[in-house]
Amino acid sequence: MTHTLAQAGKLLNVGEFALFSASRADALKTHTAARLRAKVRRARTLRDKFRDLLKRQRLATRSRTGSKAGASGAANQRTKQKAELFADVLQRFEKRLAQVEAAEARAARAKARVQAHLMLARKRRADAATVAGRQARVSSKAPAKRPGTARKGWQPSESAPSVRHKMQLDAAGQKAIRGHVSAKGRRAQAKRDGRG
């Protein structure tokens, strides 16, 4: 049952009327999810309060009047109207809260999709840069081709296995180590020559 401002003004005190006013259609649109949750708690508390009060009043009236329903004339009508009013207010707050939470969930999913696409694009750019860097290093290390050579690394004066072995050593960075070992050998020989 929908209640008007005039009806609510006659039934409610100032705090209750403020909660009722906050549940009106124009005011509902301005509330955040957190504020709506607080309003739902307050409306539920008031609805339960007036339902319990109505039950207690009916029991008291039943014992006084002997009526099985516990109602006699206009007795307890104000409490009943308040319970119905706050049930209606609670329903409006809960409906609006569900709408706001659904909108927030949609926005969060959209944001997560955008973040996933951005991360994927960053990863692809990084992978492309890594591949380009490797290709640049490989092309800078590759020996210059001699005119007339049919295959990369082919040397006309040496046998194929020795050329392949040198290429493998160069690819593994063995050139610096071989230079170091030969220098060590020369120093050792110089020491031996100096003793003699």
Stockholm file with secondary structure:
# STOCKHOLM 1.0

chainA/1-196         MTHTLAQAGKLLNVGEFALFSASRADALKTHTAARLRAKVRRARTLRDKFRDLLKRQRLATRSRTGSKAGASGAANQRTKQKAELFADVLQRFEKRLAQVEAAEARAARAKARVQAHLMLARKRRADAATVAGRQARVSSKAPAKRPGTARKGWQPSESAPSVRHKMQLDAAGQKAIRGHVSAKGRRAQAKRDGRG
#=GR chainA/1-196 SS CCCCHHHHHHHCCHHHHHHHHHTSHHHHTTCCHHHHHHHHHHHHHHHHHHHHHHHHHHHHHHHHHCCSSCCCTTTTHHHHHHHHHHHHHHHHHHHHHHHHHHHHHHHHHHHHHHHHHHHHHHHHHHHHHHHHHHHHHHHHHSCCCCTTCSSTTCCTTSCHHHHHHHHHHHHTTHHHHHHHHHHHHHHHHHHHHHHC
#=GC SS_cons         CCCCHHHHHHHCCHHHHHHHHHTSHHHHTTCCHHHHHHHHHHHHHHHHHHHHHHHHHHHHHHHHHCCSSCCCTTTTHHHHHHHHHHHHHHHHHHHHHHHHHHHHHHHHHHHHHHHHHHHHHHHHHHHHHHHHHHHHHHHHHSCCCCTTCSSTTCCTTSCHHHHHHHHHHHHTTHHHHHHHHHHHHHHHHHHHHHHC
//
